[in-house]
Amino acid sequence: MMKKLCLPLCSVLLLAVMLFSSGTGAHALVTRSAASALKPTTSEEEASRYIAQYLLQNHYRKVPANDSLSQQVFDRFLENLDNNKTYFMAPEVEQLRREVGNRIDDEFVAGNPSAGFRIYNLFLQRAREKMNFMISSLQTTKFNLGTPETLDLERKDKPWAADRTQLYDLWRKELKYQYLNMKYAGESNKNIVSALTKSYTNRLKLLDRQKPEDAFLAYMYALTTSFDPHTSYFSPDEFENFQIDMSRSLEGIGAKLQMENEYTVVNEIIPGGPAFKSNLLKKGDKIVGVGQGGAGEMVDVIGWRINDVVKLIRGHKGTVVRLKILPASQAGKGPARIIRLVRDKVDLQEQAAQKKVIIQGGHKIGVIVIPSFYLDFEGEKQHQKNYASTSRDVSRILGELKRENVEGIIIDLRENGGGSLEEAVNVTGLFIHDGPVVQVSNSIGGKSVLRDEDSREQYDGPLAVLVNRYSASASEIFAAAIQDYGRGLIIGERTFGKGTVQTIVKLQRPFSMFVKQPDLGQLKLTIAKFYRISGGSTQHIGVIPDIVLPSMIDSDVVGEDTYSSSLPWTTISKAYYTPENDISKDDIMVLRAKFQERTSRDQAYQSYLKDLATLN
């Protein structure tokens, strides 16, 4: 019988959407013998058991652990691994379905993710086979460029290859397509073969660094997103990155890195960080070794995955890290140089709220760009003096703009995927007198109303909010509240349509907080839905702007309603609130008419509309 876990009371309520690109198998993966196949660690098995219990007991959607769930996870996992159907063959897919398709739920509840590892290991085998096929074909195949052939680049809705003959023919056509692209770009045959061989060889080298964690994360992603799109598992390393995003700070050297072939290359130096202050590390430098402290072993990181290199470079404030670099000033060819940096706290200022002032037509307008509703949860908990907070930063910026005598303010929430529920409420409170901001309802019908209790309205002047299809969750709470109160004008596109609330649950054994345990990671769990104070939901529908601007973003591809596992749209009773009506319905009608009149005479705008029509 499954033991029950109580969901910890947690003040970390999240409202954010994370957009994932398709193609989990972007890099080729290593073939392994039965003896060396990836296997789940003890910690991963334990984490799997707790994830299952929290999902089945505490998720908003009560999904039974049965064969239907198993098949859904199975299909989702295969789709994530091989979305374009270029690795698996139909017979092995059906064999896997028969052998593990209905066992996933039973094994998962028991803390046994072996079904996922079996599928993942087969994927690794096929991916390695494909890389070797491509490399071998480049050396032996003479492409008949005069023979026309057809290749389906989008194979999501196509059947799996029936056998190896079909699979190899698909790979051959894919290689020919890549060859032709480079040929038409003017490359010689020698250069084409060399470049493509190097590309596939580099992928093979990355395969050797596949770890059990990679299989476990991919499998857990398929399983958690079968409950809803925003429930997900964070490994310890991923949770560290999540905390960095929310707190806008990290402890390290202050450099952004990227992979170029086998090398870790400096892509950007963050102003104010140790690397910036030292002037020893430059954009374009290649990092080939990392050493800890003044005399620790210099570890060769050529061919390492970027996440593993970052893990070595990050560390606690005040500690020393040594980097062996190939300077960009020497075209990255050496001789190598060793530099010494002292790690420090690095503030990611580009992720904080920013202001700018626009002067047009004799009018002075302030713009506040809010990239996310960030909050340093630990800093707030520890009562730190200057912890990162969206509402604090926006409040400060409002004061600055008022002193600059702006005539109106625009809040730019475009691309803002959400963040802290608390911050969404607090930022809204800066623009209204007081009253409800959002309603939250759990799976058993319990309802709470989150309010702005402060009667002070920091800014009561003309207000507009810019949104687009990527404005989600906490952004939608703010925009919806401003719209429901009639406090300002909403301009842009229909928003993303996420209306669910998540909490972060630390995976650990119950009642053992005083005993040292392995770090099993964290679970971001959907526990509630939020509603506008008018009673409507943003789920699927989003926030409809008062003034709609055309966009290049395809709403059929981006949005909550594009997810197969998203929760349904529902409504509840409205909250009691008093509209401020700074913008009335009549005002909006007048503004729409003026907007249509002005843009009909704007040649640049009309050309933009024609370009959009061509794209569609």
C-alpha positions, 0 to 999 in steps of 0.5 A: 500500500502506498504511504501517504505524503503530506504536501508541505506548506510552502510560500513559494507559489509560482506562476510561470511558463517554461517553453521547451523546444522540441527535439530532445535528441538534438545531440547524438547519443552513445550506444552501450552494451548491456553491461554498460547501459545506463541504469538508475541510481539509488537516489533516482529510484528514491526520487521516482517514488516520491515524485509518484506519490506527490503526483498521485496524491497532491496534483490538482488533476486527480489522475489514476495510476493505470494502463491509460496513464502508462500508454500516455507516458509511453507515447509522450516519451517516444515523441520527445526522444524521436519527434521526427521519427528518424531513430526508432523502427515500427516493429521495435516500438510495438515490441516496447509497447507490449513489453513495457507500455502497461507497466510504467505506472506500476514500476513508477509507483514502486520507485522503479524507472527501469522502463524509461531507461530501457527505452532511453538506452534503445534510443542511444543505440539507434542514435549512435548507429545513425552517427556511424552510418553518416560518417561511413557514408561520407567516406564511401557514398557518391551522391547522384545529384542528377536523380531527383528524390523527396525527403519529408523534413517534418515527419512527426505525422509520418509512420515509423520506418518499417525496417532497417532498409527504410531507416537507412534510406531515410538517413541517406536522403537526410545526408544528401540533403545536407550535402546539397545545401552546402554544395549550393552554398559553393563549398567544395566536395572536400570541404563538405565531407570534412565539415560534416564528418567533423560535425558527426564525430563531435556528436559521437564524442558527446555521447560518451558523457551521457549519464543516468541523470540524462535518462532520468530527466528525460523520463521524468519530463515525459511523466510529469507533463502527462499530468499537466504541462507545468509540473516538472522535476528539477535535478539538484543542478537544475534547481540551482539554475532555477534559483539563479533565475528567480533571485537574479544572482549567482556565485561564480565568475560572471561569464556566459558560456557556449559550446563550439565544437569540442570547446567551451567558449566565453560568449559574454562577460557580465558587467561587475562580475569577477571576470569583468573586474579582472580583465583577464577573461575575454569574449571568445576565449576558449576554456580548456581546463578548470582547477580548484583553488590555488593548487588543485588539479587542472581538469581537461574539459575539452569535449565536456558538455557545457553543464559539466564545465559550468558546474566546475567553474561555479562555487562559493563566494571568496573561493578561487578557480583557475582557468586554462584558456586559449585566448581569442586574441590568438585566434584560440590556438594557443599557447594556453594561459592560466588565469586565477579568479576569485568567485563572487556574487554576480547580479544579473542586472539584465534580468531585472526590471528596467526603465526608459523614457520616450519623448514623442510628439512633445509627450514624455512617456515612461516605460518599465520593462519587466522580464519576469516576476522574480523574487529571491525566496531565500533572501526574503526568508532570511530578511536580507536587506536588498534581496531581489524583488520585482515589486521593490524594483518597480516601486523604485523605478516608479519613484524615479519616473515620477521625479522625471515628470512623465505624463504616462507609463507603459508596463512592458510584459512582452516575453514575460513568462511569469514567476512569483504569485506574491510578486504579481499581487504586489506589483499590481498593488502599486497601481490600485488603491486596494482590493482583490487582485486574483482568486485561487481555487484548489482541486477540492473547491477551496477558494482564496482571494489574494488582495492588495491590502495597502490603500496607497496607490504609488502611481495613479496616472495614465497607464498602459500594459504591453503584452504578447503571446509569450506573456504568461501566468503572473503577467496575465494576473497583472494584466487581467487585474488592471483590465478588470479594474479599468485602471489602464489600457491593455495593448498587444496580442492575446496572452499565453493562457496559463491559469495554473499555480505551482509550488516547489516541493523538496523531495525528502523522506518525511520527518527526517529533516534533521538527518543528512539525506541525499539531495533528491531534487525538487518537484514543481507541482500544479496544485491550483488554478487562478481566476480573474477577480471578475470570475473568468479564467485565463486558462487557454483564453488568456487576456484579450487586449483592448487594442489588438496588434497583429503579430508574427507569432503563430498562436496555433503553435504557441500557447496553453491550448497547444498542450495536450495535457493542459487543464480545462477552462473553467469559471468561478464566482466573481470577487467583490471589488470596486472598479476604478474606471480610469479607462471606461468601455466608451474610452476603449471604443474611441481609442480603437477607432482612433487607432484604426484611423491612424494606422490606415494612413500609416504606410509602414504599418500597412506594409507590415500588415501585407508582410504578415498576410504573406507569411500566413 
